[in-house]
Amino acid sequence: MVKIALFCVVIVGVAVLLLSVRVLLKRNGRFVKTHVSQSKAMRERGVTCVQSQDFAMRQESPYAVKEVES
């Protein structure tokens, strides 16, 4: 049981080390920004964050026709 737990800790440690190689070895190393709004290529294509799209769609349009209830 102890061997399995130690093996799991070593595997997780190696995975964390491999994921952080870029951050550790570069002078101003940072993790890659993966959010849609921070990607230049996505902005050029007109793709935005779902939360931003939802907010924009919920705004009342000044061109909307007011419905009249009788």
N, C-alpha and C positions, 0 to 999 in steps of 0.2 A: 504494500500500500504506500509506503514511504517512497519507494522507487518511482511509482507512477506519479505521485505528487511532485517530486523533484523533477522528473522528466517534463511534466506540464509547465512548471515554473521556468525551466530552461527554454522550452519552446516559445513561451510567451515573451521571455526576455530577448531572445534572438529576433522575434518578429518586431518587437518595439525598436530594437537597435537598427534593423534593416529599414524600417519605416522612417527613422529619423536620420538616416545617413546624410541626406541633403542638408538638413538643418545643422548637423554637427560639423560637417566638413567645409562648408562655405563660410566666408567671412561674415556676411550679413544673411546667413541662411534663414529662410522662412518656409513654412509649409505652403504648398500651392493653394491659391484661393479657388475654391470649387463652387462658390455661390454664383448663380446665374448673373446677378447684377454686377459682379466683379469681373466677368469674363468679357474681354474686348470683342472676341469673335461672336459671342452671343448677342452683344449689343448691336454690332454691325448688321446682324441678321434680323434684328427687331424682336428678339426673344427676351421677355422680361420675366420677373419673378411672379409666381402664381398669386402670391399675396398682393402684389402691386396691381396685377390684372383684376383681381377680385375687388380691390378698393376702387379702382377706376370704374368698374362696371356698376358698382353700387351708388356712385355719385348721381345725383339727379341731373338729367340733361336739361339745359336751358331751351332746347328745341323740342322737347316732348310736348305732345298735345295733351292738354288737361282733359280728363274724362269728367263728364257731367252726369250726375246721378239724378234721375227724375223721380 
